[in-house]
Amino acid sequence: MTYDNIKTGILVVLVILSGVLTWSIWTFQPMYETMENEKTANEVALGAKREIKKIVRPQQLMINTGGKHYGTTDNYDIDKAVTLLSKWKFYNARKFSGRFSELNEMISRQANTEIIFPAGVPAELYNRVLSFEEENLPKFEFDRIIVPAQTPQKQEGIVYFYSAKNQSAYVANVNPAAIQEFSALFHKSYARMGEYFPYKAGSNKVIYLPEEQTEMAKYTYYSNPLEPEKLMNALFADPSFVQKSLVAEGEEYTDTSRRMIVNTGTKMIDFVNLLSESESVIGTSGVLQKSIDFVNMHSGWTDAYRYEYKDDFNHRVVFRMYSKEGYPVFNKNGMSEIRQSWGQTEISTYERPSFNLELPINPDPTKAILPSGREAVTLLKEVQGIRPELVTNLALGYYMSMDPDDASLILLEPGWFYEYDGDWRALHKGEGGRKNGLEQN
């Protein structure tokens, strides 16, 4: 074999290898593109993901000292309090051994700070915000955390996890130095907070209402519509089988077992999973955790929503929009809420607004002066046809509505609202408490 023949053979082999490699690259590239397209379709992001501490948030912070009560709904002060608590080590969590009435009497006499939540919070869930040392934390719920202003010498610090709904409390120990730091920070700054008074709502709940009138802004926002196709990709098992059609309400997306309606009139999205198993119990903390995780899966926190309500028996959870000042927002059609109900493992129904709020169009909004808490109580007593024991809450807030002249604009009007037998209603001066359908269920 000559040298030229050897070179020719090597060149032939190289040409064949080059052809094989080129063919492999060509045939692999389309598969790579398909994988990329599938990955992109599953990466749904309507808004943002949120940590538990951003969703399960207190709504009010109260400083009780010397028989006076000072409070705030300001996000800065509340976040500061939660941040401090999250640095503590809680240990020896146990049920309060005395009678609940004794605890109430003791709390009313002592100086303390109350951190108040809108609804019951499972301790095992909030353990992701606080730090309990127990591996097997007792199962309990609380709707306020009470931090005494002082700890007796040579004693461990105590924090109370109090449930007005369940008429029970748990206690946990902390380093007494942590109590001193907390009290030094908040009990010296209460003078800049507004003064409040306690009011018994319902049969067993004490709420705090402002002594003075409150100035609140009136807002007008542009509404930014969400992209229904993004939510469709997140909620349907195989979006390629989904059929889109126009219906009287707006747009309907369906497959063999799921339906999503985008209602253009109410600005709501209603999703139903027809095959979900609604009879199985999830458990006390499971339904809330599942609900938060579910919204996070499609980055669905499009505005400042907070955990508001939980029904363990019917496996339902409500998240409510809050204003930047920390006031709850209400609407008769649910435009200010994210609602979920669950089966055993899957979402059963999912209702949410079809928009998010842009920046307000009025940078210098007009202001309204709202009646004091005592004036609101007087108005409430004038409402005809209600039973006082069924009034479980009274709060300042905003009513959300569409501008009658331009549906793309959203109005937030301040007012007083009361919760009656599970429903939120607007408190109207001189109108006998006209119901606005602000339902909680």
Beta strands, then each sheet from edge to edge (+ up, - down):
strand 1: 60-65
strand 2: 68-72
strand 3: 91-95
strand 4: 112-122
strand 5: 141-148
strand 6: 157-163
strand 7: 168-174
strand 8: 194-201
strand 9: 205-210
strand 10: 214-217
strand 11: 219-225
strand 12: 243-246
strand 13: 250-254
strand 14: 258-263
strand 15: 268-273
strand 16: 305-311
strand 17: 316-321
strand 18: 329-330
strand 19: 337-342
strand 20: 347-353
strand 21: 355-360
strand 22: 367-370
strand 23: 391-403
strand 24: 406-420
strand 25: 423-426
strand 26: 438-439
sheet 1: 3+ 7- 6+ 5- 4+ 1- 2+ 8- 9+
sheet 2: 10+ 22-
sheet 3: 18+ 23+ 24- 11+ 21-
sheet 4: 12+ 13- 14+ 15- 20+ 19- 17+ 16-
sheet 5: 18+ 23+ 24- 25+ 26-
end
